[in-house]
Amino acid sequence: MIEFAFRIGGIGAVPSAMLMFFIPGIICGCLCKKLAAKKGYIGYFWTGFFLMLLGLIYVGFLPMEFEAADGHGLEDEDTTPPPDGPR
């Protein structure tokens, strides 16, 4: 396969094909890392780098890991009132 690229496109065909994968991978990796950090997760650069758009979709559907400072976020606490018992 590599020999075919050298014969058809010359020496510049392989580096340009590599750039067509690496540049979008780096962009998607950075976007995934930033989005995951906003949701409270660490990492996820490699998810975006290798999976690209699918990785962005995956990280976009991750639940929030923590409650935000303003009190909005996922409710993990039990919000049922305590039972009325003897006082």
GUZASE-245652 format. One record per residue: x, y, z of N, C-alpha, C in turn. Coordinates in steps of 0.001 Angstrom, whole numbers, plus 500000, padded with zeros to 6 digits. Layout:
<pts>
+--------+--------+--------+--------+--------+--------+--------+--------+--------+
|    n.x |    n.y |    n.z |   ca.x |   ca.y |   ca.z |    c.x |    c.y |    c.z |
+--------+--------+--------+--------+--------+--------+--------+--------+--------+
|      X |      Y |      Z |      X |      Y |      Z |      X |      Y |      Z |
...
+--------+--------+--------+--------+--------+--------+--------+--------+--------+
</pts>
This chain:
<pts>
+--------+--------+--------+--------+--------+--------+--------+--------+--------+
|    n.x |    n.y |    n.z |   ca.x |   ca.y |   ca.z |    c.x |    c.y |    c.z |
+--------+--------+--------+--------+--------+--------+--------+--------+--------+
| 500819 | 498815 | 500000 | 500000 | 500000 | 500000 | 500865 | 501252 | 500000 |
| 501921 | 501266 | 500797 | 502799 | 502435 | 500840 | 503532 | 502602 | 499514 |
| 503953 | 501480 | 498933 | 504632 | 501576 | 497642 | 503702 | 502173 | 496589 |
| 502428 | 501832 | 496653 | 501454 | 502367 | 495716 | 501344 | 503885 | 495879 |
| 501349 | 504376 | 497104 | 501265 | 505815 | 497343 | 502496 | 506527 | 496810 |
| 503652 | 505887 | 496948 | 504871 | 506498 | 496422 | 504845 | 506549 | 494896 |
| 504329 | 505499 | 494260 | 504296 | 505478 | 492796 | 503278 | 506464 | 492242 |
| 502096 | 506550 | 492859 | 501034 | 507392 | 492322 | 501263 | 508864 | 492662 |
| 501451 | 509171 | 493931 | 501518 | 510561 | 494347 | 502909 | 511076 | 494591 |
| 503894 | 510265 | 494463 | 505248 | 510697 | 494763 | 505501 | 510671 | 496253 |
| 506584 | 511250 | 496659 | 506975 | 511220 | 498071 | 506033 | 512080 | 498909 |
| 505458 | 513124 | 498351 | 504587 | 514006 | 499116 | 503232 | 513421 | 499446 |
| 502867 | 512270 | 498863 | 501543 | 511697 | 499099 | 501412 | 511135 | 500510 |
| 502455 | 510507 | 501019 | 502374 | 509898 | 502349 | 502314 | 510962 | 503441 |
| 503178 | 511976 | 503432 | 503047 | 513001 | 504481 | 501720 | 513756 | 504430 |
| 501197 | 514007 | 503242 | 499917 | 514711 | 503176 | 498784 | 513814 | 503680 |
| 498867 | 512517 | 503427 | 497862 | 511596 | 503958 | 497952 | 511524 | 505478 |
| 499168 | 511582 | 506012 | 499322 | 511567 | 507465 | 498767 | 512849 | 508075 |
| 498975 | 513988 | 507414 | 498438 | 515251 | 507927 | 496918 | 515272 | 507890 |
| 496341 | 514590 | 506925 | 494885 | 514532 | 506835 | 494283 | 513780 | 508023 |
| 495075 | 512937 | 508677 | 494603 | 512224 | 509864 | 495003 | 512948 | 511143 |
| 496232 | 513440 | 511213 | 496741 | 514002 | 512462 | 496140 | 515362 | 512813 |
| 495968 | 516235 | 511848 | 495439 | 517565 | 512163 | 494004 | 517486 | 512690 |
| 493074 | 516796 | 512012 | 491725 | 516670 | 512611 | 491740 | 515892 | 513925 |
| 492645 | 514930 | 514056 | 492741 | 514171 | 515297 | 493162 | 515041 | 516467 |
| 494123 | 515925 | 516215 | 494579 | 516829 | 517272 | 493479 | 517817 | 517631 |
| 492781 | 518330 | 516638 | 491682 | 519269 | 516904 | 490576 | 518590 | 517714 |
| 490142 | 517410 | 517282 | 489086 | 516691 | 518005 | 489556 | 516271 | 519387 |
| 490827 | 515901 | 519515 | 491362 | 515530 | 520817 | 491328 | 516685 | 521797 |
| 491713 | 517869 | 521331 | 491678 | 519053 | 522195 | 490247 | 519417 | 522573 |
| 489332 | 519329 | 521615 | 487927 | 519634 | 521911 | 487349 | 518642 | 522921 |
| 487676 | 517359 | 522764 | 487183 | 516344 | 523711 | 487735 | 516588 | 525104 |
| 489013 | 516938 | 525180 | 489625 | 517178 | 526481 | 488970 | 518368 | 527172 |
| 488719 | 519451 | 526433 | 488077 | 520636 | 527011 | 486649 | 520336 | 527447 |
| 485898 | 519626 | 526607 | 484518 | 519291 | 526950 | 484453 | 518367 | 528158 |
| 485353 | 517396 | 528215 | 485379 | 516490 | 529362 | 485761 | 517232 | 530637 |
| 486661 | 518199 | 530530 | 487049 | 518978 | 531709 | 485876 | 519806 | 532212 |
| 485061 | 520339 | 531314 | 483876 | 521094 | 531734 | 482887 | 520202 | 532459 |
| 482876 | 518924 | 532125 | 481947 | 517989 | 532759 | 482541 | 517342 | 534004 |
| 483809 | 517642 | 534308 | 484430 | 517131 | 535522 | 485300 | 515905 | 535330 |
| 485620 | 515558 | 534109 | 486447 | 514396 | 533823 | 487865 | 514826 | 533470 |
| 488809 | 513936 | 533674 | 490206 | 514196 | 533352 | 490580 | 513351 | 532136 |
| 491254 | 513973 | 531180 | 491727 | 513234 | 530015 | 490792 | 513331 | 528834 |
| 490610 | 512227 | 528149 | 489770 | 512077 | 526962 | 490376 | 512684 | 525702 |
| 491656 | 513093 | 525728 | 492295 | 513573 | 524503 | 492386 | 512447 | 523484 |
| 492830 | 511280 | 523930 | 493034 | 510165 | 522994 | 491711 | 509639 | 522451 |
| 490637 | 509785 | 523206 | 489318 | 509410 | 522687 | 488979 | 510263 | 521476 |
| 489211 | 511552 | 521582 | 488951 | 512445 | 520458 | 489940 | 512268 | 519327 |
| 491196 | 511968 | 519672 | 492221 | 511818 | 518638 | 491939 | 510621 | 517745 |
| 491615 | 509489 | 518344 | 491416 | 508276 | 517546 | 490000 | 508140 | 516991 |
| 488986 | 508587 | 517737 | 487609 | 508405 | 517292 | 487034 | 509631 | 516593 |
| 487719 | 510747 | 516677 | 487343 | 512023 | 516055 | 485894 | 512408 | 516359 |
| 485031 | 512503 | 515367 | 483657 | 512975 | 515580 | 482887 | 512038 | 516508 |
| 483098 | 510745 | 516393 | 482436 | 509795 | 517284 | 482878 | 510010 | 518727 |
| 484138 | 510347 | 518930 | 484633 | 510651 | 520269 | 484008 | 511900 | 520850 |
| 483815 | 512923 | 520000 | 483142 | 514142 | 520461 | 481707 | 513855 | 520876 |
| 481034 | 513027 | 520123 | 479658 | 512661 | 520462 | 479630 | 511890 | 521778 |
| 480582 | 510963 | 521947 | 480652 | 510170 | 523177 | 480875 | 511063 | 524393 |
| 481836 | 511960 | 524312 | 482131 | 512844 | 525446 | 480969 | 513812 | 525678 |
| 480297 | 514208 | 524623 | 479148 | 515095 | 524775 | 478016 | 514470 | 525563 |
| 477874 | 513158 | 525497 | 476807 | 512468 | 526224 | 477240 | 511954 | 527595 |
| 478471 | 512233 | 528019 | 478890 | 511836 | 529359 | 478113 | 512657 | 530391 |
| 477729 | 512038 | 531512 | 477030 | 512809 | 532543 | 478000 | 513736 | 533280 |
| 477459 | 514741 | 533932 | 478286 | 515639 | 534739 | 478852 | 514847 | 535911 |
| 480130 | 515014 | 536192 | 480787 | 514275 | 537259 | 480619 | 514973 | 538611 |
| 480401 | 516270 | 538616 | 480309 | 517014 | 539864 | 479175 | 518025 | 539770 |
| 478790 | 518547 | 540916 | 477778 | 519588 | 540934 | 478474 | 520934 | 540786 |
| 477936 | 521785 | 539968 | 478546 | 523085 | 539717 | 478459 | 523959 | 540957 |
| 479246 | 525018 | 540985 | 479313 | 525898 | 542150 | 477995 | 526637 | 542383 |
| 477213 | 526844 | 541334 | 475957 | 527563 | 541497 | 474807 | 526663 | 541935 |
| 475090 | 525386 | 542196 | 474065 | 524484 | 542698 | 473348 | 523695 | 541633 |
| 473644 | 523954 | 540376 | 473012 | 523206 | 539295 | 473900 | 522028 | 538924 |
| 473306 | 520940 | 538604 | 474041 | 519739 | 538233 | 473173 | 518526 | 538461 |
| 473780 | 517375 | 538412 | 473023 | 516158 | 538642 | 472709 | 516015 | 540118 |
| 471529 | 515575 | 540417 | 471104 | 515387 | 541798 | 471384 | 513949 | 542209 |
| 472391 | 513764 | 543035 | 472732 | 512430 | 543521 | 472217 | 512206 | 544941 |
| 471821 | 513274 | 545611 | 471397 | 513137 | 546997 | 469932 | 512719 | 547072 |
| 469593 | 512089 | 548164 | 468214 | 511699 | 548409 | 467443 | 512940 | 548860 |
| 466436 | 513320 | 548105 | 465690 | 514545 | 548405 | 464354 | 514262 | 549073 |
| 464107 | 513034 | 549503 | 462836 | 512728 | 550175 | 462873 | 513299 | 551589 |
| 461770 | 513860 | 552039 | 461750 | 514418 | 553393 | 461846 | 513297 | 554450 |
| 462360 | 513629 | 555614 | 462447 | 512589 | 556649 | 461035 | 512247 | 557144 |
| 460840 | 511020 | 557584 | 459511 | 510621 | 558062 | 459174 | 511354 | 559369 |
| 457887 | 511623 | 559531 | 457445 | 512265 | 560767 | 457404 | 511211 | 561867 |
| 458209 | 511393 | 562833 | 458275 | 510437 | 563933 | 458100 | 511159 | 565254 |
| 458265 | 510419 | 566368 | 458136 | 511069 | 567679 | 459217 | 512134 | 567858 |
| 458822 | 513221 | 568519 | 459758 | 514316 | 568747 | 460194 | 514389 | 570151 |
+--------+--------+--------+--------+--------+--------+--------+--------+--------+
</pts>
